[in-house]
Amino acid sequence: MEYALTTMVIATIVFLFMRIRDQDKTIKDLTNRLTSRNAGEYAMYNNHQKPAEPLETRSPMSWHDDPNVLEVDDK
């Protein structure tokens, strides 16, 4: 009985710790968005962002090609 109660108390503490940590992370992100003057300053706060992937460019193969690929004019 005591082991079950101890396990439940520890599980509750861990669950509450994880929820509070996630809420603090959200509050910090929203505060950084609110206090930054522009997008560049906000990007400085978020130095953990992944670098942008390069866009794929190629000539279209038909009149209706993949809309996600940028078109390149053949000149």
C-alpha positions in Angstrom: 0.0 0.0 0.0 2.8 2.4 0.9 4.7 1.6 -2.3 1.6 2.3 -4.5 1.0 5.6 -2.7 4.6 6.6 -3.1 4.6 5.7 -6.8 1.4 7.8 -7.3 2.9 10.8 -5.5 6.1 10.7 -7.5 4.2 10.3 -10.8 2.0 13.3 -9.9 5.1 15.4 -9.1 6.8 14.4 -12.3 3.6 15.2 -14.4 3.1 18.6 -12.7 6.8 19.4 -13.2 6.6 18.6 -16.9 3.4 20.7 -17.4 4.9 23.7 -15.5 8.1 23.5 -17.6 6.0 23.5 -20.9 3.9 26.4 -19.7 7.1 28.4 -18.7 8.5 27.7 -22.2 5.3 29.0 -23.9 5.3 32.1 -21.7 8.9 32.8 -22.4 8.3 32.5 -26.2 5.2 34.7 -26.1 7.1 37.3 -24.0 10.0 37.4 -26.5 7.5 37.8 -29.4 5.8 40.7 -27.6 8.9 42.5 -26.5 10.8 42.3 -29.8 10.6 45.3 -32.2 10.8 43.4 -35.4 11.3 39.9 -36.9 15.1 40.2 -36.8 15.2 40.9 -33.1 12.8 38.0 -32.5 15.1 35.7 -34.4 17.9 36.7 -32.1 15.9 35.5 -29.1 15.3 32.2 -30.9 18.8 31.1 -31.6 17.7 27.5 -31.4 15.8 27.6 -34.7 16.8 25.3 -37.5 18.4 26.9 -40.5 16.1 27.4 -43.5 16.3 24.6 -46.1 17.3 25.8 -49.6 14.4 25.9 -52.1 14.5 23.4 -55.0 14.5 25.1 -58.4 14.1 23.4 -61.8 12.4 23.9 -65.1 8.8 22.8 -65.2 8.2 19.6 -67.1 4.6 20.5 -68.2 2.1 23.3 -68.1 0.8 22.0 -64.8 3.7 21.0 -62.6 4.3 20.7 -58.9 3.2 24.1 -57.4 5.7 23.7 -54.5 8.7 23.9 -56.9 9.9 27.4 -58.1 10.0 27.8 -61.8 13.2 28.8 -63.6 13.0 30.5 -67.0 15.2 28.9 -69.7 17.1 31.7 -71.5 
